[in-house]
Amino acid sequence: MENMDEKTMQAVMGLIMYGGDAKNNAMEAIQAAKRFDFEEAEKKLKSAQESLVCAHNSQTEMLTAEAQGKENTITLLMVHSQDHLMTSITFTDLAKEIVDLYKSLASE
């Protein structure tokens, strides 16, 4: 892609990849909670959080470069990567709440 240098492309792909991993782990956490396997659910939530940290690191690289004066052409891929990250954060937050809800149901 001509509009994006290699480092920016790696950061964008990191957002997409780690965001996707986070969302998948969050979904697996919900599925584990449905089976009342809370140990597995917590493990998956932890993995989701770790993926979000990696995604944030990719995003920080892009933000730092821009703050240092490097101009980036906004591409659909870049927008998609940011959307992917925000969706994954929201999904992971919601998964935590759903796991807690299943824990409450199991303790009744």
C-alpha positions, 0 to 999 in steps of 0.5 A: 500500500503506497499511502502507508509506510511499513511501520504504520502498516505493522501497527495497523495490522497489530490493532486488527490482529490483537483486537480480534484475539481479544474479542475471540477470547472474550467470547470464549470467556462467555461460553465458558461462563455459560458452562459455569467453568469460571476458571476457564472464563477468567483465563480467557478474560485475562487473555483478552485483556493481554491482547488489548494491551498489545493492541493499545501498544500498536495504537500508541506507536501510531499516536506517538509518530503523529505527535512527533510530526509524522503525517499519516494518510488516513486509509480505510484500513486504518479506520477499520483497525481503530474500529476493530480496537474499539469494538474489542474493548467494548466486547471485552468489557461486556464479557466481564459483566456477563461472566459476573452475571453467570457467577451470581446465578451459580451462587444462588 
